């Protein structure tokens, strides 16, 4: 789109996306129009919903998703089952793209096709490393937690793993890696790291007109300007910490490492999917002390995977160990416990409710302590006041990071921040299938600003 990017780009872009993962790539596709979703009338299995969509297409004179009215959709009027997203735009477009996804829908059940229908918006995305974000760093052979078709990006060609109930993460990562090139949006991505983002309220555009914009600097010294900033940089960058004495010791880590020594002892803190995935890869010769702050039934594993399942067998097996229903000499659960300190040869824990005496878990010279209690977005490119404002506004809702935002546009509601959108996990949805809602919501709002969209 832009060819070689100059060190300082005086052109003011319409949108600058931070992040090159599934959310960022989906958004760039819709914003540029290179991957424009269209609704196919007569394809939805719920006839009342299909009639609604037909009326909106007639009203807009277009079947492009970005042209259709969305602001009065209530999913429960059409789908009588719970959805995994609380965001109405994500619900809306997931219901179009994945009808009945939560009750057995298949990859072929979609009401969308995609076309190259340019918007004329000037769009760039910045993200360091391989396209795909955190997917590029995950263990390749480990099964994903979701069905393959839930992770299909807009417009991408059919892959066999779409039909798999839990495809290997490496196959997903390979498809994501080549997605920008396949969709014709590779020139809209800059493989660099954002080091600074600041807002200028009274700048000037190329014509000398007063303009407000974000200026973003990269680690190579490039500077880009954009009217709108879109945060799609995911949740994987900054691990959460316990903030206890000894956490800075060299044998404490927040990520998986290579092979562990047979017969060694490790301590794992956390009971979410990251901890569960890691424990599933550890050889049974390694002794695991597993610390989690609630009872086993109140963890994510207990809530989601406490019934037998062929698809999620490793999570069900871990649940049995955590709850004590199955015992193994090399696995020792410590429910309702929190870490109070870490030393070179021990981890001290106490009751998470404040009662009882401390317990000392002895470790040896080869022991590792894995703290896997989640992560938060990297907002270090903002100034200290903006970082604090984002921290104050954020919350954890149903174990998901959440920034307050307008439900229909994804524009965040944080004091002092203007023209900033949140997408994907930063907005409150971890499933790739819901990112299309962000892409459409943001595109509709920015097109409206640029008078390319009906009010």
Secondary structure, 3 states (H helix, E strand, C coil): CCCCCCCEEEEEECEEEECCCHHHHHHHHHHHCCCEEEECCCCCCCHHHHHHHHHHHHHHCCCEHHHCCCCCCCHHHCCCCCCCCCCHHHHHHHHHHCCCHHHCCCCCCCCEEEECCCCCCCEEEECCCCCCHHHHHCCCCCECCCCHHHHCCCCCCCCHHHHCCCCEHHHHHHHHHHHHHHHCCHHHEECCCEEEEEEEEEEECCCCCEEEEEEEEECCCCEEEECCEEECCCCCCEECCCCCECCCCCCEECCCCCCCCCCCEEEEECCCHHHHHHHHHCCCCCEEEEECCCCHHHCHHHHHCCCCCCCCHHHHHHHHHHHCCCCECCEEEECCEEEEEEECCEEEEEECCCCCCCEEEECCCCCEEEECCCEECCCCCCCHHHHHHHHHHCEEECCEEECCECCCCCEECCCCCCCEEECHHHCCCCCHHHHHHHHHHHHHHHHHHCCCCCC
